[in-house]
Amino acid sequence: MADAQEARKVAEESREKVWSGESFIRDVFLGNFRIDLLERLQLEEPTRPEFLEFYRKMSDFLREKVDSIQIDQSGEYPPEVVRGLAELGAFGMKIPKEYGGLGLTHPEYVRVMELIGSYDGNVIALVSAHQAIGVPQPVKLFGTEEQKKRFLPRCAKGAISAFALTEPAVGSDPARLATIAEPSADGEHYILNGQKLWCTNGTLAELIVVMARNPATKRINAFVVEMDWPGVRVEHRCHFMGLRALANAVVSFDNVRIPKENLIGKEGDGLKIALVTLNTGRLSLPAATSGSAKRYVEIARKWSNARVQWGLPVGKHEAVAHKNAYLLSSAFAMESIAYTVGELADRKDTDIRLEAAAAKEWNTVRNWEMVDETLQIRGGRGYETESSLRARGEPAIGVERALRDNRINLIFEGSSEIMHLFIAREAVDKHLQVAGKLVDPDATMGQRLGALPKIIAFYAWWYPTRWLRWSLWPSFSRYGKLAKHLRYASRASARLARNVFHGMARFGPGLERRQGFLFRAVDIGVEIFVLAATIRRADKLRQDRLEHADEAVALADYFARQARRNIDALFRGLWRNDDARATRVGLDMLKGKHVWLERSIPELPYSVEDLRPKTMDEIFEERKSKKAKGPEKESAPQEERRIA
């Protein structure tokens, strides 16, 4: 219980407590359907000549220099590919021009990440990890001018960077962070000790951002660490189901001396820096998955015309036609979300923490479903590798590789479960400001009773107005045939707000443990956002009188109908579900009540204790033991970490 309270306290202290601007999704959870927040977006294609030239060069480079089959089979980034990306300026896309970068706007950056995502998962991982969560973004947002001048030009020229937060025994719980950085006796350095797991780009990086706890204050700090410093060691290169070339490392730190000038932000701001960095860092995955989704559409369209079964192209059979409709409408929605959030990120009057998380969550989940459907449409050829297809004379289309490469996106930069918890906490922020004591498990009865006057004063006005509103014709009539979907979304927003309030009233302090309820509420809010963004984009294309505007409106109409069915089902599931029974069955499994089901198969040679991640003390003991045995060759030599 104490651990849970400490984790909650650390997370709450680290979050952004002040909203820096308006938020569409935050208002949705309060019952306010603010389509005007999306209507002020231009949603136009970037036309800046410098960007168009860079985009053209990147497209040519991917087509001419990147051999995805070779990268996947070798499990390595060819040095010429890494050098080519550096020469293009791809490692400085978001770095301002005054520090040697390209200074792309977020809408421009989104288009480039969509382009790379349509082509190669390994390359997008390399570029994204560097841009989104590596050194450039936190230093740009929180670094001193001296730090910006010292690090950003290096990164822009191709010095690859990484991010180190996760530890072997710690997942997404910052309260348990075991890597420590304590001030030196002279006050000029921090002494870093610990180990980090799954550092993407770790075996290639020159610079990494390390999150470590100050043992005296128990607060988390963020540092820029040079990979060639004494005591920094790549212990192991991790290999995965997909993204075979991913330069992912276990990195250890043994009495590493970090100059105090390398502290990013203020003392204790580390976790806040990580969370704020990810607000815009999460724009990479929605864009990349939008690009790969469009590739699935192309593959399905061409194969559905080429493959004939029972006298007809397979795409003319209703079962496949339905799958293709799903792929097409989903790709349009994913593009709409990526472009919408990209433009929101450049607006000073908008706080995108919820929109960025929702875009990452929805696009990555939908992308995974889409690649599975694409494989099904391709049949055996979808399951067969590209090299095997090519060897027997067929086009080398890598659906099998795409499936392997894209699964990690539901875990990268915050798993789907963490995204739901993050959105749930931020979405009910206003409710917690007003009625937080009622759902705070640590609040006393006196504190809860003392909060009642404030609660009554707010909800006496707020709750009735979530019922009394006009959401029928002629609301949103300017949207023509799409207006009915926005009227539905407006009603759904008010209904969601009422249900969240009912959940707080019914479950009280137990609400935070009702993840089934919270996750469905989050999914409703996210679906409303996606529906609105898709309708808004289609209508903008209609207003601009583009050639394909009518087709876009038809796609948006079909997508909105499916989204409405999803939302209705989620509303039903809020109160009519088997959550309690599922929890009991799951807990029974932990108690060993159903071990009998496993007895007809050989048992794995691992116990629960074997599977428990090692603590930092155990890791240190292993390290001492290895040192006692004598010097050992590094698992990732210097030249492997310096391909760039």
Secondary structure as UniProt FT lines:
FT   HELIX           2..14
FT   HELIX           24..29
FT   TURN            30..31
FT   HELIX           36..39
FT   HELIX           49..65
FT   HELIX           68..74
FT   HELIX           79..88
FT   HELIX           90..92
FT   TURN            93..94
FT   HELIX           97..99
FT   HELIX           106..117
FT   TURN            118..119
FT   HELIX           121..128
FT   HELIX           129..133
FT   HELIX           136..142
FT   HELIX           145..157
FT   STRAND          161..164
FT   TURN            168..169
FT   HELIX           174..176
FT   STRAND          180..183
FT   TURN            185..186
FT   STRAND          189..200
FT   TURN            201..204
FT   STRAND          207..213
FT   TURN            215..217
FT   STRAND          220..226
FT   TURN            227..228
FT   TURN            230..231
FT   STRAND          232..238
FT   TURN            244..245
FT   STRAND          248..259
FT   HELIX           260..262
FT   STRAND          263..264
FT   TURN            267..268
FT   HELIX           270..281
FT   TURN            282..283
FT   HELIX           284..306
FT   STRAND          308..309
FT   TURN            310..311
FT   STRAND          312..313
FT   HELIX           314..316
FT   HELIX           318..344
FT   TURN            345..346
FT   TURN            348..349
FT   HELIX           353..378
FT   HELIX           380..383
FT   HELIX           386..391
FT   TURN            392..393
FT   HELIX           399..406
FT   HELIX           407..410
FT   TURN            411..413
FT   HELIX           416..427
FT   HELIX           429..439
FT   TURN            441..442
FT   HELIX           445..450
FT   HELIX           452..465
FT   TURN            466..467
FT   TURN            473..476
FT   HELIX           477..482
FT   HELIX           483..507
FT   HELIX           508..513
FT   HELIX           515..543
FT   TURN            544..545
FT   TURN            547..548
FT   HELIX           549..575
FT   HELIX           579..590
FT   TURN            591..594
FT   HELIX           595..598
FT   TURN            599..600
FT   HELIX           608..611
FT   HELIX           616..628
FT   TURN            638..639
FT   HELIX           640..642
//
